[in-house]
Amino acid sequence: MLNHFLFGFRLCQVVFLSLLIVPLVAAGADEMNSTDISGSVFQNQEFNFQFLRTIGYTASGGADINECLDTAFRIKDGDAESWYGQWNRTAARLESTAEEFLASGHKVSAKEAFMRASNYYRNAGFYLDINPDDPRIVSTWEKSHDCFIKAANLSSGLIRPVRIPFQNTTLPGYLCLVDGNGTSRPTLIVHTGFDGTGEELYFGVAKFAIDRGYNVLIFEGPGQGEMIRVQGMPFRPDWEAAVTPVIDFAQNLSEVDPDRIALMGISFGGYLAPRAAAFDHRIAACIANGGVYDFNASVMQKAPPDMEEILSDENASREFDQEMSEYMNQSIETGWAVEHGMIVFGAQTPSEYFRMIAPYTLKDVAPLIKCPTLVVDSDNDTLLAGQARPLYDALTCPKEYLLFTTEEGAGLHCQMGAMTISNERIFNWLDGVLQEG
């Protein structure tokens, strides 16, 4: 998520507001003013957003309201270690409870508890990237993943872990089914963005799609989930390289109607999914939530006027990195945003990270998209503000622009905290595009 922070850079003598925290366009770290989230639990609005992100999955079985509130009230406001400790405590308790349920034969209750534990472990590990050498980064991710696998194993075969051939490795994913009879159905392929996981996508999208008769294929690509945490494979701008083998895999499944495959990207995925749709025309419909037209431009427009000169000069870049490191140590928002960005893009320094975002633009690509495309926007999306409309305008394919508003309770980035509202309107559009006949 985008984070707003003040960055005084000596070479520029200007205020650097929310520099790159641009790629934090993953359903995550957003600095918002106190009016953005009513009934705020934390004074730290970054914590508030992540809290809302987590509790919002109550609608799909990924959370329970008072579990989240009780956990939040134990957290020291603005303290990343306290955040980890309390969410981890709740997740571990639930995992233990789920194991007890399972041992006593209560499989449905065990599945539900494993689901919530998975989401809470994911949230517990969110800020650990502030220290990229923290061994808990991988171990906490593994706990979230493993709890979800245990829940999937209790789903009567309706949530199936899959491995999708990709280059000399495999992409991890989940095939989520309406039923187990092998019926060919319209299928949604969905991936996350900058900091989400495949497991989280079940709560944010897949559960709602299944309820509407769609089978769902979730996958993690380079830079995401297991691909970066375990396999060490960073983001790549040519996202079609990841999506094409996923479609190849999907078309060989009896549960997938090969003529009705849709692709959805969440947050930073609002760049990734349209990029793939521009080059793989087997995609029958594309959804960008929220739409990202030019990732690089969205960062550079907030930077000092001579930022490009800084990044092109070795000495200036070195000073930039030194200055940035100081701010990263002083701010949880800045520290997480830049460190996580460096991890998932495979950068060694902040300046290298900023250089790496240059190719992430749909400027010359959007006109190549042929399938019907839904570009989603939110009126209080402080991190991708101004990105969705230019993408919509650049499209020459059948298209629709969908704006969610604060008035309806869905105005935040990726409609966090309003999963029911979000999915209702998005799937209403998709129903119309993929309907038979």
VMD Tcl script that draws the C-alpha trace (Angstrom):
set ca {
  {0.00 0.00 0.00}
  {1.07 3.53 -0.40}
  {2.28 5.19 2.74}
  {2.47 8.93 3.15}
  {5.63 10.05 4.86}
  {7.93 13.04 4.91}
  {11.30 12.46 3.40}
  {13.81 15.30 3.50}
  {16.49 14.66 0.96}
  {19.56 16.87 1.27}
  {20.24 17.09 -2.46}
  {16.74 18.32 -3.19}
  {15.86 20.31 -0.08}
  {12.25 19.45 -0.58}
  {9.62 17.39 1.15}
  {9.36 13.94 -0.35}
  {5.77 12.93 0.30}
  {5.05 9.25 -0.03}
  {7.85 8.59 -2.49}
  {7.80 5.15 -3.71}
  {5.54 3.67 -1.36}
  {3.86 3.30 -4.57}
  {4.23 -0.29 -5.15}
  {2.72 -0.81 -1.86}
  {-0.24 -1.04 -3.91}
  {-0.99 -4.30 -2.63}
  {-3.88 -4.43 -0.33}
  {-1.81 -3.17 2.45}
  {-0.06 -0.26 3.96}
  {-1.95 2.96 3.54}
  {-1.51 6.16 5.51}
  {-4.87 7.88 5.71}
  {-6.23 10.77 7.69}
  {-8.32 9.99 10.73}
  {-11.60 10.58 8.94}
  {-10.99 7.75 6.49}
  {-11.89 4.95 8.88}
  {-14.73 5.64 11.25}
  {-14.46 4.10 14.69}
  {-10.68 3.80 14.43}
  {-9.15 1.32 16.85}
  {-5.62 2.73 16.53}
  {-4.31 6.27 16.33}
  {-1.76 4.93 13.86}
  {-3.82 4.89 10.68}
  {-1.52 2.37 9.00}
  {-2.42 -0.06 11.78}
  {-6.07 0.83 11.31}
  {-5.98 -0.10 7.64}
  {-4.34 -3.46 8.26}
  {-6.82 -4.12 11.06}
  {-9.73 -3.35 8.72}
  {-8.18 -5.55 6.06}
  {-8.12 -8.45 8.50}
  {-11.50 -8.04 10.20}
  {-13.13 -7.44 6.81}
  {-12.74 -11.12 5.97}
  {-15.33 -11.95 8.60}
  {-17.83 -11.98 5.71}
  {-16.08 -14.98 4.16}
  {-14.91 -16.92 7.19}
  {-11.43 -15.46 7.55}
  {-12.07 -13.62 10.81}
  {-14.47 -13.18 13.70}
  {-15.30 -9.70 14.91}
  {-14.56 -9.87 18.60}
  {-11.48 -12.04 18.09}
  {-10.07 -9.18 16.05}
  {-11.18 -6.46 18.44}
  {-9.81 -8.29 21.47}
  {-6.49 -8.78 19.69}
  {-6.33 -5.14 18.64}
  {-6.97 -3.88 22.15}
  {-3.92 -5.80 23.37}
  {-1.61 -4.18 20.81}
  {0.59 -1.22 21.66}
  {-0.35 1.42 19.12}
  {2.32 1.87 16.44}
  {4.54 -0.90 17.81}
  {5.35 -3.49 15.11}
  {6.64 -6.07 17.59}
  {3.45 -5.79 19.65}
  {1.44 -6.19 16.44}
  {3.26 -9.41 15.62}
  {3.07 -10.75 19.16}
  {-0.66 -10.30 19.68}
  {-1.84 -11.46 16.26}
  {0.51 -14.44 16.51}
  {-0.91 -15.21 19.96}
  {-4.47 -15.22 18.65}
  {-3.52 -17.27 15.58}
  {-1.65 -19.86 17.66}
  {-4.57 -20.20 20.06}
  {-6.95 -20.77 17.17}
  {-4.63 -23.26 15.52}
  {-4.50 -25.22 18.76}
  {-8.29 -25.03 19.06}
  {-8.66 -26.28 15.49}
  {-6.42 -29.25 16.25}
  {-8.57 -30.07 19.29}
  {-11.73 -29.85 17.20}
  {-10.21 -32.14 14.58}
  {-9.08 -34.67 17.15}
  {-12.62 -34.86 18.53}
  {-14.16 -35.31 15.09}
  {-15.62 -31.81 14.63}
  {-14.32 -31.30 11.11}
  {-16.43 -28.28 10.14}
  {-15.45 -26.40 13.29}
  {-11.81 -27.37 12.76}
  {-11.89 -26.08 9.18}
  {-13.39 -22.76 10.31}
  {-10.79 -22.28 13.04}
  {-7.90 -23.17 10.70}
  {-9.21 -20.59 8.21}
  {-9.19 -17.79 10.76}
  {-5.80 -18.84 12.10}
  {-4.40 -18.64 8.57}
  {-5.60 -15.07 8.15}
  {-4.34 -14.01 11.58}
  {-0.89 -15.52 10.97}
  {-0.74 -13.64 7.65}
  {-1.54 -10.42 9.46}
  {0.89 -11.17 12.30}
  {3.76 -11.35 9.84}
  {2.88 -8.21 7.94}
  {5.47 -5.83 9.47}
  {8.27 -8.36 9.91}
  {9.74 -7.26 6.58}
  {11.04 -4.16 8.35}
  {13.96 -6.46 9.18}
  {14.47 -8.62 6.08}
  {16.74 -10.97 8.03}
  {14.06 -11.80 10.60}
  {13.64 -15.60 10.51}
  {10.02 -15.20 11.56}
  {9.17 -13.84 8.11}
  {9.24 -17.30 6.53}
  {8.11 -19.26 9.59}
  {5.02 -17.06 10.09}
  {4.17 -17.24 6.39}
  {4.49 -21.03 6.62}
  {2.07 -21.16 9.54}
  {-0.50 -19.14 7.59}
  {-0.04 -21.38 4.57}
  {-0.11 -24.62 6.57}
  {-3.28 -23.68 8.46}
  {-5.01 -22.96 5.16}
  {-3.85 -26.31 3.75}
  {-5.31 -28.04 6.81}
  {-8.60 -26.23 6.21}
  {-8.51 -27.17 2.52}
  {-8.04 -30.80 3.48}
  {-11.32 -30.57 5.39}
  {-13.27 -29.05 2.47}
  {-14.43 -32.35 0.96}
  {-12.19 -31.75 -2.03}
  {-13.66 -28.33 -2.87}
  {-10.39 -26.48 -2.13}
  {-7.51 -28.28 -3.81}
  {-3.87 -27.20 -3.58}
  {-2.28 -27.28 -7.05}
  {1.17 -26.85 -8.57}
  {1.28 -25.13 -11.95}
  {4.29 -25.82 -14.21}
  {6.30 -22.61 -14.69}
  {9.73 -22.49 -16.31}
  {11.93 -24.86 -14.25}
  {9.67 -24.74 -11.18}
  {5.98 -24.54 -10.28}
  {3.59 -21.81 -9.19}
  {1.51 -22.58 -6.08}
  {-2.23 -22.23 -6.18}
  {-5.66 -23.46 -5.17}
  {-8.48 -24.79 -7.30}
  {-11.69 -23.78 -5.53}
  {-14.81 -25.56 -6.76}
  {-18.57 -25.07 -6.60}
  {-19.02 -28.83 -6.30}
  {-17.08 -32.03 -6.76}
  {-18.77 -33.50 -9.82}
  {-16.29 -32.18 -12.39}
  {-18.79 -29.89 -14.14}
  {-17.25 -27.43 -16.58}
  {-17.98 -23.91 -15.34}
  {-16.96 -20.33 -16.03}
  {-13.71 -19.90 -14.14}
  {-12.01 -16.95 -12.51}
  {-8.23 -16.93 -12.32}
  {-7.17 -14.51 -9.60}
  {-3.84 -13.28 -8.25}
  {-2.94 -10.73 -5.64}
  {-0.61 -7.73 -5.80}
  {2.28 -6.30 -3.81}
  {1.92 -7.92 -0.39}
  {-1.02 -10.33 -0.42}
  {-1.03 -14.13 -0.44}
  {-2.93 -16.78 -2.31}
  {-4.60 -17.88 0.91}
  {-5.92 -14.37 1.49}
  {-7.54 -14.39 -1.94}
  {-9.89 -17.14 -0.84}
  {-11.40 -14.77 1.72}
  {-11.33 -11.70 -0.50}
  {-12.61 -13.15 -3.79}
  {-12.91 -16.91 -4.18}
  {-15.61 -17.57 -1.57}
  {-17.85 -14.97 -3.19}
  {-17.19 -16.33 -6.70}
  {-18.02 -19.91 -5.67}
  {-21.33 -18.75 -4.19}
  {-22.18 -17.40 -7.65}
  {-21.35 -20.56 -9.57}
  {-17.79 -19.80 -10.62}
  {-14.90 -22.15 -10.16}
  {-11.77 -20.28 -9.10}
  {-8.08 -20.85 -9.74}
  {-5.92 -18.87 -7.32}
  {-2.21 -18.61 -8.02}
  {0.87 -16.82 -6.73}
  {3.31 -15.47 -9.29}
  {6.83 -14.08 -9.03}
  {7.17 -11.60 -6.17}
  {4.22 -13.05 -4.25}
  {3.75 -15.47 -1.36}
  {5.75 -18.66 -1.70}
  {7.39 -17.50 -4.92}
  {9.32 -14.77 -3.10}
  {9.41 -16.20 0.46}
  {10.62 -19.69 -0.45}
  {11.69 -19.68 -4.10}
  {13.24 -16.21 -4.08}
  {11.67 -15.19 -7.40}
  {10.93 -11.41 -7.60}
  {8.31 -9.49 -9.58}
  {8.64 -9.17 -13.34}
  {6.87 -6.56 -15.53}
  {5.96 -9.05 -18.29}
  {3.27 -10.70 -16.18}
  {1.92 -12.59 -19.15}
  {4.89 -14.91 -18.65}
  {3.23 -16.04 -15.41}
  {-0.40 -16.01 -16.56}
  {0.01 -17.91 -19.82}
  {1.12 -21.17 -18.14}
  {-1.70 -20.76 -15.63}
  {-4.22 -20.61 -18.46}
  {-2.53 -23.61 -20.11}
  {-2.99 -25.49 -16.84}
  {-6.59 -24.35 -16.41}
  {-7.65 -25.40 -19.90}
  {-6.67 -28.98 -19.13}
  {-9.02 -29.15 -16.12}
  {-12.45 -30.70 -16.63}
  {-13.91 -28.14 -14.21}
  {-12.92 -25.21 -16.44}
  {-14.88 -23.95 -19.43}
  {-11.98 -22.91 -21.70}
  {-14.09 -20.29 -23.44}
  {-15.13 -18.58 -20.21}
  {-11.92 -17.85 -18.32}
  {-11.70 -14.47 -16.58}
  {-8.63 -12.92 -14.95}
  {-8.65 -10.66 -11.89}
  {-5.74 -8.77 -10.33}
  {-5.96 -7.16 -6.91}
  {-4.20 -3.90 -5.97}
  {-0.79 -3.90 -7.72}
  {-2.42 -6.75 -9.60}
  {-4.41 -3.95 -11.28}
  {-1.31 -3.47 -13.41}
  {-0.37 -7.13 -13.66}
  {-3.69 -8.56 -14.88}
  {-4.28 -6.04 -17.71}
  {-0.67 -6.53 -18.79}
  {-1.30 -10.27 -19.14}
  {-4.62 -9.74 -20.92}
  {-2.88 -7.60 -23.53}
  {-0.79 -10.58 -24.66}
  {-2.91 -13.66 -23.95}
  {-6.21 -13.34 -25.77}
  {-7.64 -16.54 -24.39}
  {-8.77 -14.40 -21.45}
  {-12.50 -13.76 -21.89}
  {-12.72 -10.94 -19.35}
  {-10.29 -8.93 -17.22}
  {-10.86 -7.20 -13.87}
  {-8.37 -4.68 -12.46}
  {-9.15 -3.82 -8.83}
  {-7.92 -1.10 -8.69}
  {-6.74 -0.12 -12.11}
  {-3.08 0.86 -12.48}
  {-2.09 2.65 -15.68}
  {1.45 3.83 -14.98}
  {3.02 2.62 -11.78}
  {6.26 4.47 -12.38}
  {4.57 7.79 -13.10}
  {2.45 7.54 -9.97}
  {5.68 7.46 -7.97}
  {7.72 9.99 -9.85}
  {5.02 12.66 -9.81}
  {5.43 12.79 -6.02}
  {9.21 12.85 -6.11}
  {11.53 15.88 -6.16}
  {11.87 17.41 -9.62}
  {15.43 16.13 -9.99}
  {14.71 12.62 -8.78}
  {15.57 11.09 -12.15}
  {18.95 12.79 -12.00}
  {19.52 11.41 -8.52}
  {18.75 7.88 -9.68}
  {21.04 8.21 -12.70}
  {24.02 9.45 -10.65}
  {25.97 6.89 -8.61}
  {27.11 9.30 -5.91}
  {23.72 10.96 -5.57}
  {22.05 7.55 -5.37}
  {24.44 6.52 -2.61}
  {23.57 9.63 -0.59}
  {19.91 9.03 -1.30}
  {20.18 5.49 0.07}
  {21.88 6.75 3.21}
  {19.21 9.35 3.83}
  {16.42 6.88 3.12}
  {17.91 4.34 5.52}
  {17.71 6.88 8.34}
  {14.03 7.52 7.68}
  {13.34 3.81 7.36}
  {14.70 3.35 10.89}
  {12.47 6.13 12.22}
  {9.13 5.20 10.66}
  {7.29 1.88 10.69}
  {5.43 2.90 7.52}
  {8.57 3.88 5.61}
  {10.59 0.98 6.94}
  {8.02 -1.60 5.93}
  {7.22 -0.02 2.58}
  {10.77 0.24 1.31}
  {12.11 -2.98 2.82}
  {9.17 -5.00 1.50}
  {9.54 -3.37 -1.90}
  {13.23 -4.22 -2.00}
  {12.45 -7.84 -1.10}
  {9.72 -8.46 -3.66}
  {11.48 -6.63 -6.49}
  {14.85 -8.18 -5.69}
  {16.59 -4.85 -5.05}
  {19.64 -4.34 -2.84}
  {19.12 -0.63 -2.18}
  {16.20 1.83 -2.13}
  {17.49 3.61 -5.24}
  {17.73 0.31 -7.12}
  {14.18 -0.46 -6.09}
  {12.96 2.87 -7.48}
  {14.73 2.23 -10.76}
  {13.12 -1.18 -11.06}
  {9.59 0.20 -11.26}
  {10.22 2.06 -14.55}
  {8.92 -0.75 -16.83}
  {5.68 -1.16 -14.88}
  {3.47 0.89 -17.16}
  {0.59 0.05 -19.49}
  {1.21 3.14 -21.60}
  {1.88 1.27 -24.83}
  {0.14 -1.92 -23.79}
  {-3.45 -1.01 -22.85}
  {-4.63 -0.68 -26.49}
  {-3.61 -4.31 -27.09}
  {-6.24 -5.64 -24.68}
  {-9.17 -7.13 -26.59}
  {-11.39 -8.73 -23.95}
  {-14.08 -6.88 -21.99}
  {-12.33 -5.18 -19.09}
  {-13.62 -3.83 -15.78}
  {-11.51 -1.04 -14.27}
  {-12.30 -0.61 -10.58}
  {-11.66 2.56 -8.60}
  {-12.38 3.75 -5.06}
  {-13.03 7.38 -4.23}
  {-10.87 7.33 -1.08}
  {-8.06 5.21 -2.49}
  {-5.13 7.32 -1.33}
  {-2.58 4.94 -2.75}
  {-3.71 4.51 -6.35}
  {-5.50 7.81 -6.73}
  {-5.67 8.91 -10.34}
  {-4.53 5.58 -11.83}
  {-7.78 3.83 -12.71}
  {-9.32 6.49 -14.96}
  {-6.28 6.82 -17.29}
  {-6.25 3.05 -17.71}
  {-9.94 3.06 -18.56}
  {-9.44 5.90 -21.05}
  {-6.54 4.10 -22.75}
  {-8.52 0.92 -23.37}
  {-10.00 0.34 -26.82}
  {-11.74 -2.92 -25.91}
  {-15.27 -3.23 -24.46}
  {-14.88 -1.65 -21.04}
  {-16.56 -0.42 -17.89}
  {-15.42 1.91 -15.11}
  {-16.71 1.00 -11.64}
  {-16.32 3.53 -8.85}
  {-16.87 2.54 -5.23}
  {-17.63 5.35 -2.80}
  {-17.08 6.25 0.81}
  {-20.81 6.91 1.15}
  {-21.57 3.24 0.48}
  {-18.79 2.15 2.83}
  {-16.47 0.89 0.09}
  {-14.27 3.86 -0.73}
  {-10.94 2.52 0.55}
  {-8.23 0.82 -1.49}
  {-9.59 -2.44 -2.95}
  {-12.77 -1.77 -0.94}
  {-11.13 -3.11 2.21}
  {-13.70 -3.72 4.92}
  {-16.47 -3.96 2.33}
  {-15.91 -7.34 0.71}
  {-19.61 -8.08 0.29}
  {-20.32 -4.76 -1.43}
  {-17.25 -5.07 -3.62}
  {-17.91 -8.60 -4.83}
  {-21.61 -7.98 -5.43}
  {-20.96 -5.31 -8.00}
  {-17.87 -6.87 -9.56}
  {-19.54 -10.23 -10.10}
  {-22.71 -8.60 -11.40}
  {-20.53 -7.23 -14.19}
  {-18.77 -10.54 -14.76}
  {-22.12 -12.39 -14.87}
  {-23.15 -10.17 -17.75}
  {-19.92 -10.71 -19.67}
  {-19.65 -14.50 -19.27}
  {-23.32 -15.44 -19.42}
  {-24.06 -18.24 -21.87}
  {-25.55 -17.41 -25.21}
}
mol new
graphics top color blue
foreach p $ca { graphics top sphere $p radius 0.5 }
foreach p [lrange $ca 0 end-1] q [lrange $ca 1 end] { graphics top cylinder $p $q radius 0.2 }
display resetview
